[in-house]
Amino acid sequence: MLNLDDTYLADEHRQFREQLNRFIAREVVPRAPEWEAAGILPPELYRQMGELGFLGLAIPAEYGGTELDARGTVVFGEEIGRSSFGGFAASVADHADMAAPVIVRAGTPAQKQRYLPDIASGQRVLGFAVTEPGGGSDLTRMKTTAVRKGDHWILNGQKTFITNALSANIFITIARTDPQAKGGNGFTILIIEKGGQGFTTGKKFDKTGWCASDMSELFFEDFAVPAENMLGEEGKGFYMLMQGLERERMSMCAQCIGMAERALTITLEHAKSRAAYGRTLWDLQAIRHELATYAAEVSAAKLMLYHAAAKKDRGESVRLEASMMKAQIPQLLKRLADACVQIHGASGYMRGTEIERIFRDARPFSLGGGAAAVMLDEVAKLL
């Protein structure tokens, strides 16, 4: 596959990739089938990854993080995606590269000191509780409310499709605090800790893919959140979340690229060794050309991703690029995964095979972080 490391990455990125790649091969791939069967990642995995510095890439060094930039996000996403276990990738990315940066951006010094060291070390697991039953990609439709009473916010409502809902003990959530406000105004972000009266979780969802990632609902009924757990400015939470979308979308696209490259690798190996009509599948021009086309498409998508990350590291906006990539790269992965199953034949549709898992786990990427149709509309607005 296309190697862009020498062109775009510094030594610290390359070393991070090598260390993470070795860890995943040694500790994740052999054990991940057990996690898929259980439907949840074990707490000790987060602690292992934290000890090695893999969970603090968005967190400043003073709080125990590795403080990597946007290119670090790309490397992290590619390698966890290359594991081919989408559930593992989704859960650790949600913890390290989607929820944690919100505290980094908006937290007070006291909040950062209280939460970030445990997040970076994996001692506590973080979740991102935003989506609601009637909202989906339209975050302005949120109905969960928070009312200030003395030194607490009283939270009422429901969140759904929440990654790490059962394993996390800290959540970044958002609620409507001004019922009269219009559009994206009147929403406030809160850090909530699991437990206590008025906080319950639903049953674990039985998903088609991402099986090692626990997902459920969260219910709040007069749940009291300390006032000091408000993140950033009251009423501006929606816009604070928007500030992190570029990084989140690049993270998801990087996971897609890593998974796509893995799918191509194992399918090329299969095509070159699978006997067919006195030759191999690779000897059939139609197969060669299809895989060559996908290799070119993945490489082009990867080049755009690295370009966007380098641009963001220069302090420039990549809102357009991130929206374009989020609209297209997950769709590319879906098409590629389907083609790879076809080339593998019946064996590619058998549970327990790597390509079948990639086929299942490719699907959610075009749903989360902004659905494909929403992203295309976002692109159109920026043209």
C-alpha positions as CSV (number, residue, x, y, z in Angstrom):
1,M,0.0,0.0,0.0
2,L,1.0,3.6,-0.4
3,N,3.6,4.6,2.2
4,L,3.4,8.3,3.2
5,D,5.3,8.1,6.4
6,D,8.6,9.6,5.2
7,T,6.7,12.4,3.4
8,Y,4.3,13.5,6.1
9,L,5.4,12.1,9.5
10,A,8.1,13.0,12.0
11,D,10.2,10.4,13.9
12,E,7.8,10.6,16.9
13,H,4.9,9.6,14.7
14,R,6.8,6.7,13.1
15,Q,7.9,5.4,16.5
16,F,4.4,5.7,17.9
17,R,3.1,3.6,14.9
18,E,5.7,0.9,15.4
19,Q,5.0,0.6,19.1
20,L,1.2,0.5,18.6
21,N,1.5,-1.9,15.8
22,R,3.5,-4.3,17.9
23,F,1.2,-4.0,20.8
24,I,-1.9,-4.7,18.7
25,A,-0.3,-7.8,17.1
26,R,0.8,-9.1,20.5
27,E,-2.1,-8.1,22.8
28,V,-5.1,-7.3,20.8
29,V,-5.5,-9.6,17.8
30,P,-5.0,-12.9,19.7
31,R,-7.5,-11.8,22.4
32,A,-10.1,-9.8,20.5
33,P,-12.3,-12.8,19.5
34,E,-12.9,-13.3,23.3
35,W,-13.9,-9.6,23.6
36,E,-16.2,-9.9,20.6
37,A,-17.9,-12.9,22.3
38,A,-18.3,-11.0,25.5
39,G,-19.4,-7.8,23.8
40,I,-17.1,-5.5,25.8
41,L,-13.4,-4.7,26.2
42,P,-11.8,-5.6,29.5
43,P,-10.7,-2.8,31.9
44,E,-7.2,-4.1,31.9
45,L,-6.8,-3.4,28.2
46,Y,-7.3,0.3,28.8
47,R,-4.7,0.2,31.6
48,Q,-2.2,-1.6,29.4
49,M,-2.7,0.9,26.6
50,G,-2.5,3.7,29.1
51,E,0.8,2.5,30.6
52,L,2.3,2.5,27.1
53,G,1.1,6.0,26.3
54,F,-1.4,5.0,23.7
55,L,-4.5,6.7,25.3
56,G,-3.1,10.2,25.9
57,L,-2.4,11.4,22.4
58,A,-4.7,14.4,22.8
59,I,-3.6,15.1,26.4
60,P,-0.8,17.4,27.4
61,A,2.3,15.9,29.0
62,E,1.7,17.7,32.3
63,Y,-1.4,15.5,32.7
64,G,0.3,12.3,31.7
65,G,-0.5,12.4,28.0
66,T,1.7,12.0,24.9
67,E,0.3,15.2,23.3
68,L,0.4,14.1,19.7
69,D,-1.0,16.3,16.9
70,A,-3.5,15.6,14.1
71,R,-1.0,13.4,12.3
72,G,-0.8,11.4,15.5
73,T,-4.5,11.0,15.3
74,V,-4.2,9.6,11.8
75,V,-1.5,7.1,12.9
76,F,-3.5,6.0,15.9
77,G,-6.7,5.6,13.8
78,E,-4.9,3.7,11.0
79,E,-3.3,1.2,13.4
80,I,-6.4,0.4,15.5
81,G,-8.4,0.1,12.2
82,R,-5.7,-2.2,10.7
83,S,-6.4,-4.6,13.6
84,S,-9.6,-5.4,11.7
85,F,-11.5,-5.5,14.9
86,G,-13.8,-2.5,14.5
87,G,-15.3,-2.8,18.0
88,F,-11.9,-2.5,19.6
89,A,-11.1,0.5,17.4
90,A,-14.4,2.2,18.1
91,S,-14.2,1.9,21.9
92,V,-10.6,3.1,22.3
93,A,-11.0,5.9,19.8
94,D,-14.1,7.1,21.6
95,H,-12.1,7.2,24.8
96,A,-8.8,8.7,23.6
97,D,-9.5,10.7,20.5
98,M,-13.1,11.9,20.7
99,A,-14.2,12.4,24.2
100,A,-10.9,13.3,25.9
101,P,-10.1,16.2,23.6
102,V,-13.3,18.0,24.8
103,I,-11.9,18.2,28.3
104,V,-8.5,19.2,26.9
105,R,-10.1,22.1,24.9
106,A,-12.7,23.3,27.4
107,G,-11.8,22.1,30.9
108,T,-10.7,24.3,33.7
109,P,-7.2,23.5,35.3
110,A,-9.0,21.8,38.2
111,Q,-11.1,19.6,35.8
112,K,-8.1,18.7,33.8
113,Q,-6.1,17.7,36.9
114,R,-9.0,15.7,38.2
115,Y,-9.8,13.7,35.0
116,L,-7.1,13.7,32.4
117,P,-4.4,11.7,34.3
118,D,-6.8,8.8,34.8
119,I,-8.0,9.0,31.2
120,A,-4.5,9.0,29.9
121,S,-3.5,6.1,32.1
122,G,-6.6,4.0,31.4
123,Q,-7.5,3.9,35.0
124,R,-11.0,5.3,34.1
125,V,-12.8,4.8,30.9
126,L,-14.5,7.7,29.1
127,G,-17.6,7.8,26.9
128,F,-19.2,10.4,24.7
129,A,-22.9,10.7,25.5
130,V,-24.5,12.9,22.8
131,T,-26.9,11.0,20.5
132,E,-30.6,10.9,21.4
133,P,-33.4,8.7,20.1
134,G,-35.0,11.5,18.0
135,G,-31.9,13.4,17.0
136,G,-29.3,11.3,15.2
137,S,-27.0,13.6,13.2
138,D,-29.1,16.6,14.0
139,L,-27.7,17.6,17.4
140,T,-30.0,20.6,17.7
141,R,-32.9,18.3,18.3
142,M,-31.6,17.1,21.7
143,K,-34.3,17.0,24.4
144,T,-32.3,16.1,27.4
145,T,-32.4,19.1,29.8
146,A,-30.3,20.4,32.7
147,V,-31.7,22.9,35.2
148,R,-29.4,24.8,37.6
149,K,-30.5,24.3,41.2
150,G,-28.1,25.7,43.7
151,D,-24.7,24.1,43.3
152,H,-25.9,21.3,41.0
153,W,-27.4,20.8,37.5
154,I,-30.5,18.5,37.5
155,L,-30.3,16.3,34.4
156,N,-33.3,14.7,32.8
157,G,-33.5,12.8,29.5
158,Q,-32.1,9.9,27.5
159,K,-29.1,9.2,25.4
160,T,-28.9,6.3,22.9
161,F,-26.3,4.4,20.8
162,I,-23.6,5.4,23.3
163,T,-20.3,3.7,22.8
164,N,-18.7,2.5,26.1
165,A,-22.1,3.0,27.8
166,L,-21.5,0.0,30.1
167,S,-17.7,0.1,30.5
168,A,-17.2,3.8,31.0
169,N,-17.3,5.5,34.3
170,I,-17.0,9.1,33.0
171,F,-19.2,10.6,30.3
172,I,-19.0,13.8,28.3
173,T,-22.7,14.8,27.7
174,I,-24.7,17.7,26.5
175,A,-28.1,19.0,27.5
176,R,-30.4,21.9,26.8
177,T,-30.1,24.5,29.5
178,D,-32.1,27.3,27.9
179,P,-35.4,26.1,26.5
180,Q,-36.1,29.4,24.8
181,A,-32.8,29.5,22.8
182,K,-32.9,28.8,19.0
183,G,-30.7,26.8,16.7
184,G,-27.4,25.6,18.4
185,N,-27.7,28.0,21.3
186,G,-28.7,27.1,24.8
187,F,-26.9,23.7,25.1
188,T,-24.3,23.1,27.9
189,I,-21.7,20.3,28.2
190,L,-21.3,18.4,31.5
191,I,-18.9,15.9,32.8
192,I,-20.9,13.2,34.5
193,E,-19.7,10.3,36.6
194,K,-21.6,7.0,36.5
195,G,-23.6,6.0,39.5
196,G,-25.8,7.6,42.0
197,Q,-29.6,8.1,42.2
198,G,-31.2,8.9,38.9
199,F,-28.5,7.5,36.6
200,T,-29.3,4.1,34.9
201,T,-28.1,2.3,31.8
202,G,-30.2,0.2,29.4
203,K,-29.5,-3.3,28.1
204,K,-26.4,-3.8,25.8
205,F,-27.4,-3.5,22.2
206,D,-27.0,-6.6,20.0
207,K,-25.2,-5.1,17.0
208,T,-24.4,-6.6,13.7
209,G,-20.8,-5.4,13.9
210,W,-18.4,-3.7,16.2
211,C,-19.1,-6.6,18.6
212,A,-16.3,-5.9,21.1
213,S,-17.6,-2.3,21.7
214,D,-20.4,-2.1,24.3
215,M,-23.2,0.2,23.3
216,S,-26.4,1.0,25.2
217,E,-28.7,3.7,26.4
218,L,-28.3,6.1,29.3
219,F,-31.2,7.4,31.3
220,F,-31.3,10.5,33.6
221,E,-34.1,11.1,36.1
222,D,-33.4,14.1,38.3
223,F,-29.8,13.2,38.2
224,A,-27.7,15.8,40.1
225,V,-24.4,16.9,38.5
226,P,-22.1,19.2,40.5
227,A,-22.0,22.7,39.1
228,E,-18.2,22.5,38.8
229,N,-18.6,19.7,36.3
230,M,-19.8,22.2,33.6
231,L,-17.4,22.3,30.7
232,G,-16.8,25.6,29.1
233,E,-19.3,28.4,28.8
234,E,-23.0,27.8,29.7
235,G,-25.2,27.7,26.6
236,K,-22.3,27.4,24.2
237,G,-21.9,23.6,24.3
238,F,-23.1,22.9,20.8
239,Y,-20.5,25.1,19.3
240,M,-17.8,23.6,21.6
241,L,-18.6,20.2,20.2
242,M,-18.4,21.5,16.7
243,Q,-14.8,22.5,17.3
244,G,-13.8,18.9,17.7
245,L,-15.6,17.5,14.6
246,E,-12.6,17.9,12.3
247,R,-10.4,15.7,14.6
248,E,-13.3,13.1,15.1
249,R,-13.9,12.8,11.4
250,M,-10.2,12.4,10.6
251,S,-10.0,9.7,13.3
252,M,-12.9,7.7,11.8
253,C,-11.5,8.1,8.3
254,A,-8.1,6.9,9.5
255,Q,-9.7,3.8,11.0
256,C,-11.4,3.2,7.6
257,I,-8.1,3.5,5.8
258,G,-6.3,1.1,8.1
259,M,-9.1,-1.4,7.8
260,A,-9.2,-0.9,4.0
261,E,-5.5,-1.6,3.6
262,R,-5.9,-4.7,5.8
263,A,-8.7,-5.9,3.6
264,L,-6.7,-5.4,0.5
265,T,-3.7,-7.1,1.9
266,I,-5.5,-10.3,2.9
267,T,-7.5,-10.3,-0.4
268,L,-4.4,-9.9,-2.5
269,E,-2.8,-12.9,-0.6
270,H,-6.0,-14.9,-1.2
271,A,-6.2,-14.0,-4.9
272,K,-2.5,-14.9,-5.5
273,S,-2.8,-18.3,-3.9
274,R,-6.3,-19.4,-4.7
275,A,-6.3,-21.9,-7.6
276,A,-9.0,-21.3,-10.3
277,Y,-9.3,-22.8,-13.8
278,G,-5.7,-24.0,-13.9
279,R,-4.4,-20.7,-12.8
280,T,-4.9,-18.4,-9.7
281,L,-7.5,-15.8,-9.2
282,W,-4.8,-13.2,-9.6
283,D,-4.2,-14.4,-13.2
284,L,-7.7,-13.4,-14.1
285,Q,-7.5,-9.8,-15.5
286,A,-10.9,-8.8,-14.1
287,I,-9.7,-9.6,-10.5
288,R,-6.4,-7.9,-10.9
289,H,-8.0,-4.8,-12.3
290,E,-10.6,-4.6,-9.6
291,L,-8.0,-4.9,-6.8
292,A,-5.7,-2.4,-8.6
293,T,-8.6,0.1,-8.9
294,Y,-9.4,-0.2,-5.2
295,A,-5.7,0.1,-4.3
296,A,-5.6,3.4,-6.2
297,E,-8.8,4.7,-4.6
298,V,-7.6,3.9,-1.1
299,S,-4.2,5.5,-1.8
300,A,-5.9,8.7,-3.1
301,A,-8.1,8.8,0.0
302,K,-5.1,8.2,2.3
303,L,-3.2,11.0,0.6
304,M,-6.1,13.4,1.2
305,L,-6.2,12.3,4.8
306,Y,-2.5,12.9,5.4
307,H,-2.7,16.3,3.6
308,A,-5.6,17.4,5.8
309,A,-3.8,16.3,9.0
310,A,-0.6,18.2,7.9
311,K,-2.7,21.2,7.1
312,K,-4.5,21.1,10.5
313,D,-1.1,20.8,12.2
314,R,-0.2,24.1,10.6
315,G,-3.2,25.7,12.4
316,E,-5.4,25.8,9.3
317,S,-9.1,24.8,9.1
318,V,-9.8,21.5,7.4
319,R,-13.6,21.6,7.8
320,L,-14.2,21.1,4.1
321,E,-11.6,18.3,3.8
322,A,-12.9,16.5,6.9
323,S,-16.5,16.7,5.6
324,M,-15.5,15.5,2.2
325,M,-13.5,12.6,3.6
326,K,-16.2,11.6,6.1
327,A,-18.7,11.5,3.2
328,Q,-16.6,9.4,0.9
329,I,-14.0,7.2,2.8
330,P,-16.4,5.1,4.8
331,Q,-18.4,4.5,1.6
332,L,-15.2,3.4,-0.1
333,L,-14.5,1.0,2.7
334,K,-18.0,-0.5,2.4
335,R,-17.6,-1.1,-1.4
336,L,-14.1,-2.5,-1.0
337,A,-15.2,-4.9,1.8
338,D,-18.1,-6.1,-0.3
339,A,-15.7,-6.7,-3.3
340,C,-13.2,-8.6,-1.1
341,V,-16.0,-10.9,0.2
342,Q,-16.9,-11.6,-3.4
343,I,-13.3,-12.5,-4.3
344,H,-13.0,-14.8,-1.3
345,G,-16.2,-16.5,-2.3
346,A,-18.2,-18.6,0.3
347,S,-15.3,-18.6,2.7
348,G,-15.5,-14.8,2.9
349,Y,-19.0,-15.0,4.3
350,M,-18.2,-17.4,7.1
351,R,-18.2,-16.1,10.7
352,G,-14.7,-16.1,12.2
353,T,-12.9,-15.1,9.0
354,E,-11.2,-11.8,9.0
355,I,-12.7,-10.5,5.8
356,E,-16.2,-11.3,7.0
357,R,-15.5,-9.3,10.1
358,I,-14.3,-6.4,8.1
359,F,-17.4,-6.6,5.9
360,R,-19.6,-6.3,9.1
361,D,-17.5,-3.7,10.8
362,A,-17.2,-1.4,7.8
363,R,-20.9,-0.5,7.9
364,P,-21.1,1.7,11.0
365,F,-18.4,4.2,9.8
366,S,-20.8,6.0,7.5
367,L,-23.4,6.3,10.3
368,G,-21.4,7.7,13.2
369,G,-19.8,11.2,13.4
370,G,-22.2,12.6,10.8
371,A,-24.1,10.4,8.3
372,A,-22.9,10.4,4.7
373,A,-25.8,12.4,3.4
374,V,-25.4,15.0,6.1
375,M,-21.7,15.3,5.2
376,L,-22.5,15.9,1.6
377,D,-24.8,18.7,2.5
378,E,-22.0,20.1,4.7
379,V,-19.7,20.0,1.8
380,A,-22.2,21.7,-0.5
381,K,-22.5,24.6,2.0
382,L,-18.8,25.1,2.0
383,L,-18.3,25.1,-1.8
